[in-house]
Amino acid sequence: MSQSTTDARTALIVGASRGLGCAMAAELADRGWSVIGTVRGSARTPLHDLADRHPENIRIEHLDITQPEELPPLRDRLTGTELDVLFVNAGTTNNEQTPIGDVPTKDFIDVMVTNTLSPLRVIEALDELVIPTGLIGVMSSGQGSITNNTNGLREVYRGSKAALNMFMRSYAARQTATDRSLLLMAPGWIRTALGGDDAPYTVEESTPLLVDVLLSHLDNKGLAFLDRNGQPVPW
C-alpha cells in the first residue's frame, strides 16, 4: 500500500503510460513518493488504472515529447511544483535487422527524434523545476555503449541511445554550477512492448532494481551511466 505524507518527495516520470515508466511510477508511489506521470493523447492507459488505485500519490499530465509546442503549457501547469526527480522514459525502434545503409530516412528520423532529441528538449524545458539537490535522469540502454557493440544490428536504435548519452554528457558539461545528480540508466533487456517476448527479464523483477539505482544516485553529483545493478556501463 502506498503511504501519502505531507513531506513526500515528488517525481515527474515522462512517458509513464505503460511498461517500465508506469511500473516505475507505481514503485515510487508504493515507497511514499508523489508521482506525476505523463501520457500521450486522451486514451485510457495503465497509468490511469494506477491513479485510480492511488489517487493520493499519482497525478496524470499529458505530453507527447515529439511535439515541442506541448512543453511550455506543461511547464506552466507545473509552475510552483518542486521536483526531486525528473526522469524521461522514451524509446522506439525500427526494423532491427536493417543495416544502417538501408534504413529509410523517415525511420531514422522517427527513432532519433523520439529517443534522442525529444528527451533533451524535455530536460531543457523542465530542469528549473528540479530542486538544486535533485536528480535528472533518462532511460538509456546498454545498446548505446560503443565499447560493448561487438555484433552490430539494431543499428539505428544503438545510434540513438549513443547520441542520447553524448547529449546528456554535453548537458552535464553545462551544469557546473549545480549539485544535481544526472543519470543515464541501462535497464537491460526487459519484456515490454519495445523489448519483446524473448527478453530475459520481466518488468516486475526489474522495476525495484531500477528504482533502487535511481534513488541511490540522488545524492551523487554529476553524470553516471549505470545498469540495473548500479554498475557503470562503458561509454
Secondary structure, DSSP 8 states (H G I E B T S, - for coil): -----TT--EEEEES-SSHHHHHHHHHHHHTT-EEEEEESSSS--HHHHHHHH-TTTEEEEE--TT-GGGHHHHHHHTTT--EEEEEE-------TTS-GGG--HHHHHHHHIIIIIHHHHHHHHHGGGEEEEEEEEEE--GGG-STT--S--SHHHHHHHHHHHHHHHHHHHT-TT---EEEEEE--SBSSTTT-TT-SB-HHHHHHHHHHHHHHTTT--EEEEEETTS-B---
